[in-house]
Structures are given as C-alpha cells and as structure tokens.
Amino acid sequence: MNNVKLEESLAVVQPNKTTLFSGLSGKMPKDTGIFIVMIGIALIFEILGWVVRDQSFLMNPNRLLLIILQVAIIGIIAVGVTQVIITTGIDLSSGSLIALTAVVAASLAQTSDSISPMYPGLLDLPAAIPIGAGIGVGILCGFINGFLITRTGIPPFIATLGMMVSARGLAQYYTQGNPVSFLSDGFTAIGQGAMPVIIFLVIAVVFHIALKHTRYGKYVYAIGGNMTSAKVSGINVNKYLVTVYTIAGGLAGLAGVVLAARVSSGQSSMGVAYELDAIAAAVIGGSSLMGGVGRITGTLIGAVILGLIKSGFTFIGVDSYIQDIIKGIIIVAAVAIDMRRNRKKA
C-alpha cells in the first residue's frame, strides 16, 4: 500500500521534462531542438570560416579533436552538475576541485626522474593509486558539500561557494604555487588520445541510465519537482541530496585527474571558471534551475555547443575577453528563457 502511494506521489511531483529549446522541436524526439541549434551554430562558423579566414572550420581534424577534448573535461563535470541542478541545487566548487584533485593525483604519480618530488618515498607508484586518490578527494569534498547543505541548512550556493574558495586555497598551499610534473606514463595514459572522450561517454551513458531507469533517478527528479511532497512520500531527501553532491564531487575529481594526465602536470591554477561552463552546458541543454528538469543527453549537446562557440570565435579571431562577454550573455539568456517557460507552466 505504501509503495503504491509512493509511486503515485512520485508521478505527481516529477514534472514534464522538456528542453530549453523544446519550442523548436514540437512533437519531435526530446533534445531534437537543441541538436538542431548545435548543427546551426556549427554551420554558421563554417560559413564565417570561409568568409573571414578562407578556410573550413569543420574540416580541420586537429580543431575538431581539440573541441572534443575540451568538451570531454567540461562534460564530465557537467554530468554531476546536472544532477545537482535537477534537485534545485547548484555546485560552484567543481572548478576548484579540479585543481585540488589534479595536484593531489599528480603528487602521487611522480617518477624517480623528478627533480624535486613532493614525496621522495612514494615514487613510481601504480597508476591506480594517484587516480584513486584524486577521485577520493573529490568524493570527500562533495560529501562535505552535501553534509553542510542537509545538516546545517546552509543554501547550496553558499556551501559550494565556500568549498570553491577553500579547495582553491588548499591546492595553492599544497603546491606552494609550483606545478607538479614528471608524471608516470601509466598515469598520463588516461589523458592521452581518445581516452578522455571515452571516459566522458561512459560516464554519460551510466548516469543517463541511472536517471532514467533506476529508483535513484526517480527520487532525484521527485526531490527537484517538489521536495516537500518527496518527504511526505517517504523519500529520504537528505540521503539522496548527499549522494548527488558526493557524485558531483567524485566526477569533478575524475575530471581533475584526466586533465592532469592530459597535460602531464598538476597545477593549482587549473579549472578556473570550469564550474560556470558546466552549469552553462546543463542549462543550455535543458536543465531548469527551478529543479525537476534535466537530461544527460541535453547536457552533452550543451557542452558541445559551448565547445563550438569557444573554438569558433577563436578561429575567426574574436578576442578572448569578448568571448567571455558572449558566453555570459548566452548563460543569462538561457536562464531567462527557462524562467519564462516556468512562469507559463505556473
């Protein structure tokens, strides 16, 4: 009887999941509208490439590889951030967690060739140790975020803002501002070639299935749709919120490890503003800051759109400062459209 009541309540509190650009897609499959937008942006930069540079934007393999690699790092973070946003939360700490986890992992991945190793007695360790340490630090920080939010009542914005500042400071203190290099080949292998992309796609598939076909996903949407109703339905809201933030922290840790492996170095300056790109990818992909709405597939496309915009503007010679202005406008516009859509629903 209780299970029937719970399922009926979940059906009420879980809203209709439509994308930010659902108006473009009509009755077409979900995410079709934003996919069309992505194709349109790519074609616009292709045309501008021939007009401004007299060369193709899309037919350059090196450029496409760079876009894909950039999308992979941001995308890994965005998968976790999407789940946080679905619960009506926000995570501002992911960029700083990349720096912290990158330097921790790198410090344990140094070889005997290092000129000034951080741990002279811990050189040439198996790659699994630094990888596990980096992800573990991310999980711990994510758990702390979730604990602060659920146990003290601190708003997610403030809790994750505090973690953002603290994690960046810890990364700088840990390294004293110096890069950590001379990393083992076994460790750097996970950041080379197509490995970052493969890792991102595996993560995206796993959490797409988790959100769509498991109790975890059903409860996450229920919490975001109506937290009070979710509590009345018998869902342990605090438990699932802590789980969501812990997952987000772990994925930020994984992204930090992959980034350190990719550039063969850990630096405290890594990941600056990555959290904003991850939030933008999620919102552009259809996640609602009001909660209860969001999909991993939309976030993936949103991340690709951001990668296309950044690479495209660089290709045609737009100043990086202007790019930041445009990115800010895009984020504000996406949120404004989302708010307008929610007002119409109300």
Secondary structure, 3 states (H helix, E strand, C coil): CHHHHHHHHHHHHCCCCCCCCHHHHCCCCCCHHHHHHHHHHHHHHHHHHHHHHCCCCCCCHHHHHHHHHHHHHHHHHHHHHHHHHHCCCCCCCHHHHHHHHHHHHHHCCECCCCCCCCCCCCCCCCCHHHHHHHHHHHHHHHHHHHHHHHHHCCCHHHHHHHHHHHHHHHHHHHHCCCCECCECHHHHHHHCCCHHHHHHHHHHHHHHHHHHHCHHHHHHHHHHHCHHHHHHCCCCHHHHHHHHHHHHHHHHHHHHHHHHHHHCCECCCCCCCHHHHHHHHHHHCCCCCCCCCCCHHHHHHHHHHHHHHHHHHHHCCCCHHHHHHHHHHHHHHHHHHHHHHHHHHC
